[in-house]
């Protein structure tokens, strides 16, 4: 296999993205909190969070990993982090965690 073939193989690696019900609930609660204050902020939160989650299908392995082996994606404009686990070709979103509340509460999930 030549160098360009290996590069192409890396480019087409795709992950199946699953979202735990608890993470989905956290996303929904955060969206509603923002929506009560500003529908525009809620839309921006939803767009950024979904872009992060959808991006896992192609880039799950490219995000940082904590000391326990969990991957994470810090949202740019909101104080939330998408925490997920990668096992084989499956990226499982474990939490949509607020960055200033109850650290690591979600680590017993999944």
C-alpha positions in Angstrom: 0.0 0.0 0.0 1.6 3.3 -1.0 1.5 6.5 1.0 -1.5 8.1 -0.9 -3.6 4.9 -0.3 -2.9 5.1 3.4 -3.9 8.8 3.5 -7.1 8.0 1.6 -7.9 5.1 4.0 -7.7 7.5 7.0 -9.9 10.1 5.3 -12.8 7.6 4.8 -12.8 6.2 8.3 -16.3 6.8 9.7 -17.8 6.3 13.1 -21.3 5.3 14.1 -22.5 8.0 16.5 -24.8 7.0 19.4 -26.2 9.3 22.0 -27.1 8.0 25.4 -30.6 9.0 26.6 -29.1 10.9 29.5 -27.0 13.0 27.2 -30.0 13.7 25.0 -31.9 14.8 28.0 -29.0 17.2 29.0 -29.0 18.6 25.5 -32.7 19.2 25.6 -32.6 20.8 29.1 -29.8 23.1 28.1 -31.6 24.1 24.9 -34.8 24.9 26.8 -32.9 26.9 29.4 -31.4 29.1 26.6 -34.7 29.2 24.8 -36.5 30.7 27.8 -34.0 33.5 27.8 -33.3 34.0 24.1 -34.6 31.9 21.1 -31.5 33.2 19.2 -29.1 31.9 21.8 -31.0 28.6 21.9 -30.7 28.2 18.1 -27.0 29.0 18.3 -26.5 26.5 21.1 -28.4 23.8 19.2 -26.4 24.5 16.0 -23.0 24.3 17.8 -23.9 21.2 19.8 -25.2 19.3 16.9 -22.2 20.3 14.7 -20.0 18.9 17.4 -22.0 15.6 17.7 -22.4 15.2 13.9 -18.6 15.8 13.5 -17.9 12.7 15.6 -18.8 10.6 12.6 -15.6 11.7 10.9 -13.4 13.0 13.6 -14.1 11.1 16.8 -10.6 9.9 17.2 -9.1 13.4 16.7 -10.4 15.0 19.9 -8.5 15.1 23.2 -8.7 12.2 25.7 -8.8 12.7 29.5 -6.9 10.5 32.0 -9.7 8.0 32.1 -9.8 7.5 28.3 -12.9 9.6 27.6 -12.8 11.9 24.6 -14.2 15.4 24.8 -15.2 18.3 22.6 -15.5 21.7 24.3 -18.1 23.9 22.7 -16.6 27.3 21.6 -19.5 29.7 22.5 -21.3 27.9 25.3 -20.0 26.4 28.7 -20.7 22.8 27.7 -18.5 19.9 26.8 -19.6 16.9 24.7 -18.1 13.8 26.5 -17.9 10.6 24.5 -16.3 7.1 24.4 -14.9 5.5 21.3 -15.0 1.7 21.0 -14.1 0.3 17.6 -16.1 2.3 15.0 -18.7 3.5 17.5 -18.6 6.9 19.2 -21.0 7.0 22.1 -22.0 10.5 23.5 -22.1 10.0 27.2 -22.9 13.6 28.4 -23.6 17.1 27.3 -22.1 18.5 30.5 -22.1 22.0 31.8 -18.5 23.0 32.5 -19.1 24.6 35.9 -21.5 22.1 37.5 -20.9 18.7 39.1 -17.6 17.7 37.4 -17.4 14.1 36.3 -20.9 13.1 37.5 -21.4 11.3 34.2 -18.4 8.9 34.4 -20.5 6.0 35.6 -22.6 6.0 32.5 -22.4 3.7 29.5 
